[in-house]
Amino acid sequence: MVFDAARGVTVLFGGVANNAPNGETWEFDGVTWTQRAEPGPAPRSGHSMVYDAVRGVTVLFGGYTTDFIGDTWEWNGTFWRLITASGPSRRTDAALAYDPVRQRTVLFGGCLSTTTGNIYYNDLWEWDGINWTLRSPAPPGVRPAERAGHAMAFDPAGGVVVLFGGAAPLSPASSLYGDTWTWNGTSWFLRLNSGPAPRHQHAMVYHAGQQALLLVGGDGYYRFGDTWSLCTPPTITTQPDPACADGLGNSLVSVAATGLEPLSYTWQILTSAGEWLTLGEKPISLPCGGNASATSANSANTSIHIDPCAGMSSYSVRALVSHGTCSVSSQAVVLTVGAPDLNADGVINSQDFFVFLCNFFTPGMCDPLADVDINQDGSITSQDFFDFLAAFFTGC
């Protein structure tokens, strides 16, 4: 069963009905199921289907009727077309996924029963709409083990086909897989060996709203009814830098990331209690007595304002970059409040030194906005003088 995005219908073909293979084509428009009376593939079960979004057709391969089948068909919403090109050998329970970036239908695995036992496959084929091509992944020895009943789907965030699970014989009992692999068009990579319990005959699809892959159900040592999600987080390409606040307590910070657009950004500050608080444009109270805010709280570039707590001049902040339900945090960086840019002109020079001396000896007379309580202990003492000199000559 697949979704035809161009026509807005879910397409179902075949299966088993009343203990016999079925050859019906049905479509569901979200309200009503409609049987299509067009002739097409022979009745079967265990076949694989996927939607080719570029060519606007549903691709069907293989399955089982009274014997194993290795044919390829395409459904365009009006009629079925039998593909005469040679391709994968006959089999059942293979997995198909469509890679829209490379415009290829990808087939992996499946099984064939013979008089001497079952044959399980781990070959990889790609269909471009004209020909099937057997791929030889590099390096040669890195690929998923032979299996059937696994599931595959394309992950737009990672630009890869994702495979999970499946089953294969492991004498004297069957073996269930719970591994997650990705195929980038050239190589296989083992992404995870943890997650959902090992299983086969499950379903997996990409959920555009959640920007994540969803896995549902399956069969293992018992029947599953659980739901799992897997997403590819954004990649942070430029981490924030430590910064010194100007004389008004403002620090400019930025982060850069790549990933499935749109990306969203959240800035957080670490409290003295070890809790990360989300910053907004409205100041939030810090447990130590100060407050903090971000002028562009949902931007990759923002100015964080901190009214410091007594005796605290250093604060850790980080960015949380997300798409959908998937997120990654940047490294934490330190913002120093009480930096020597007292006149807030973006430059630390002799003018800041004169502003400090004037306000230190005659508080508020020279620049009432310049805060010379450098260590934020509530009083202006010689310690502030020494702290200012240290900050002035070190730049922060």
Secondary structure as GFF3:
##gff-version 3
##sequence-region A 1 396
A	DSSP	beta_strand	2	4	.	.	.	ID=ss1
A	DSSP	beta_strand	9	17	.	.	.	ID=ss2
A	DSSP	beta_strand	20	28	.	.	.	ID=ss3
A	DSSP	beta_strand	33	36	.	.	.	ID=ss4
A	DSSP	beta_strand	48	52	.	.	.	ID=ss5
A	DSSP	beta_strand	57	64	.	.	.	ID=ss6
A	DSSP	beta_strand	68	75	.	.	.	ID=ss7
A	DSSP	beta_strand	80	83	.	.	.	ID=ss8
A	DSSP	beta_strand	95	99	.	.	.	ID=ss9
A	DSSP	beta_strand	104	114	.	.	.	ID=ss10
A	DSSP	beta_strand	117	127	.	.	.	ID=ss11
A	DSSP	beta_strand	132	135	.	.	.	ID=ss12
A	DSSP	beta_strand	151	155	.	.	.	ID=ss13
A	DSSP	beta_strand	160	170	.	.	.	ID=ss14
A	DSSP	beta_strand	173	183	.	.	.	ID=ss15
A	DSSP	beta_strand	188	192	.	.	.	ID=ss16
A	DSSP	beta_strand	203	207	.	.	.	ID=ss17
A	DSSP	beta_strand	212	219	.	.	.	ID=ss18
A	DSSP	beta_strand	223	230	.	.	.	ID=ss19
A	DSSP	beta_strand	235	238	.	.	.	ID=ss20
A	DSSP	beta_strand	243	246	.	.	.	ID=ss21
A	DSSP	beta_strand	250	254	.	.	.	ID=ss22
A	DSSP	beta_strand	256	258	.	.	.	ID=ss23
A	DSSP	beta_strand	264	270	.	.	.	ID=ss24
A	DSSP	beta_strand	276	278	.	.	.	ID=ss25
A	DSSP	beta_strand	284	285	.	.	.	ID=ss26
A	DSSP	beta_strand	291	294	.	.	.	ID=ss27
A	DSSP	beta_strand	301	307	.	.	.	ID=ss28
A	DSSP	beta_strand	314	323	.	.	.	ID=ss29
A	DSSP	beta_strand	326	329	.	.	.	ID=ss30
A	DSSP	beta_strand	333	341	.	.	.	ID=ss31
A	DSSP	alpha_helix	350	361	.	.	.	ID=ss32
A	DSSP	alpha_helix	382	394	.	.	.	ID=ss33
###
